[in-house]
Amino acid sequence: MARIADLVQRVQKLRPVRVFLRYLEQRGPLMAAGLSYQAIFATFAAIWVSFSIAGFVIQSNPELRDAIFSIISQAVPGLIDMGDGEGAVDKERLLEAGILGWTGAIALGGLVLTALGWLASGRDAVRAMFGIGPQQVNPFLLKLKDLGLAAVFGVALLLSAALSVFSTAALSTTLDFFSISQDSLPGILATRTAGLFIVLLLDTVVLALFYRLVSGIAIPWRRLLGGSLLGAFALGVLKAIGSTLLGGASSNPLLASFAVIIGLLIWFNFICQVILVAAAWIAIGMEDRGIAADPELEQQQRDEQLAEEERIREQVVNEMTGGPRSWLSRVLRRGRR
């Protein structure tokens, strides 16, 4: 029994175990479920608004259009119907979207509400993984910050698509220079490796921006890079097996009519859980190094603790040295009796 207890203590000290326990203690699964519910509405609105605004640019550039559809399909499997009839959104309808119509206006309003709501909820969830409360700033300024960050993430999607097109062209030129066919095994391996590297890099950057800017936590860059890279790798694994993970919903006859929506909810739930677990990994690493997630809050707590200790010290001194109810007075009174 002593050996078993010792083994349990050793296992509980492992960083992955402590990260998972932190994730459970801070109600990570519940927060991930709420975030996934908000994310699905924000994604539909963002897709419609993005194609409404930039549709004329995308239509005039087939390579950029295909790259954007490919990135969206990889990031959210089952969202875009690529012609097989299994997606939630028809890509041809997206290309015909117009921001001046009533559908575009509704989508724009829904995007603002849902995106800001998701960012606010995501901020509180990440800060909970670090054991700190909501950010104490002006709510209006915080909403403006979230609105700007939402625009930045939207621009990042277009930049990632452009980067994908540029890297594909550069890789094709390189393979042609060395007389390597793109259909050959080396060409296929090089293309897939480059694609995976680009996706990993973009996911790492997006997660780092989310943890550092959205949450408002002063995370050291070394800790931030390690946790973001870990989260991006986990997201890459999810994307690689996304169709397998979501296959259960479509194969269930009871859920066939809602398979796409249920599949998207499952997918976003996995994504949100990865984001929060990676945040817990960063938080545990900072605690092991004695780095405060919120220096101002820690200083405030330290001042309150010192004030409480000083109050107790003064109370003890008063009890021992002064007043008719002091400890010394009670001892003398008992001696007289």
KAWO-V302765 format. One record per backbone hydrogen bond with DSSP energy under -0.5 kcal/mol. NH is the residue of the N-H (numbers start at 0). CO is the residue of the C=O. If there is no record, write none. Layout:
BEGIN
NH&CO, NH&CO
END
This chain:
BEGIN
4&0, 5&1, 6&2, 7&3, 8&4, 9&5, 10&6, 11&7, 12&8, 13&9, 13&10, 17&13, 18&14, 19&15, 20&16, 21&17, 22&18, 23&19, 24&20, 25&21, 26&23, 27&22, 30&26, 31&27, 32&28, 33&29, 34&30, 35&31, 36&32, 37&33, 38&34, 39&35, 40&36, 41&37, 42&38, 43&39, 44&40, 45&41, 46&42, 47&43, 48&44, 49&45, 50&46, 51&47, 52&48, 53&49, 54&50, 57&53, 58&54, 59&55, 60&57, 64&60, 65&61, 66&62, 67&63, 68&64, 69&65, 70&66, 71&67, 72&68, 73&69, 74&70, 75&71, 78&75, 80&88, 81&79, 87&77, 88&78, 90&80, 93&89, 94&90, 95&91, 96&93, 98&51, 100&97, 103&97, 104&100, 105&101, 106&102, 107&103, 108&104, 109&105, 110&106, 111&107, 112&108, 113&109, 114&110, 115&111, 116&112, 117&113, 118&114, 119&115, 120&116, 121&117, 122&118, 123&119, 124&120, 125&121, 126&122, 127&123, 128&124, 129&125, 130&127, 131&126, 136&134, 141&137, 142&138, 143&139, 144&140, 145&141, 146&142, 147&143, 148&144, 149&145, 150&146, 151&147, 152&148, 153&149, 154&150, 155&151, 156&152, 157&153, 158&154, 159&155, 160&156, 161&157, 162&158, 163&159, 164&160, 165&161, 166&162, 167&163, 168&164, 169&165, 170&166, 171&167, 172&168, 173&169, 174&170, 175&171, 176&172, 177&173, 178&175, 179&174, 180&178, 183&180, 187&183, 188&184, 189&185, 190&186, 191&187, 192&188, 193&189, 194&190, 195&191, 196&192, 197&193, 198&194, 199&195, 200&196, 201&197, 202&198, 203&199, 204&200, 205&201, 206&202, 207&203, 208&204, 209&205, 210&206, 211&207, 212&208, 213&208, 214&209, 216&210, 217&292, 218&216, 223&219, 224&220, 225&221, 226&222, 227&223, 228&224, 229&225, 230&226, 231&227, 232&228, 233&229, 234&230, 235&231, 236&232, 237&233, 238&234, 239&235, 240&236, 241&238, 244&240, 245&241, 246&243, 248&245, 249&245, 250&246, 251&247, 251&248, 252&250, 254&251, 255&252, 257&254, 258&255, 261&257, 262&258, 263&259, 264&260, 265&261, 266&262, 267&263, 268&264, 269&265, 270&266, 271&267, 272&268, 273&269, 274&270, 275&271, 276&272, 277&273, 278&274, 279&275, 280&276, 281&277, 282&278, 283&279, 284&280, 285&281, 286&282, 287&283, 288&284, 289&286, 290&285, 291&289, 297&293, 298&294, 299&295, 300&296, 301&297, 302&298, 303&299, 304&300, 305&301, 306&302, 307&303, 308&304, 309&305, 310&306, 311&307, 312&308, 313&309, 314&310, 315&311, 316&312, 317&313, 318&314, 319&315, 320&316, 321&317, 325&322, 326&318, 327&318, 329&325, 330&326, 331&327, 332&328, 333&329, 334&330, 335&331, 336&332
END
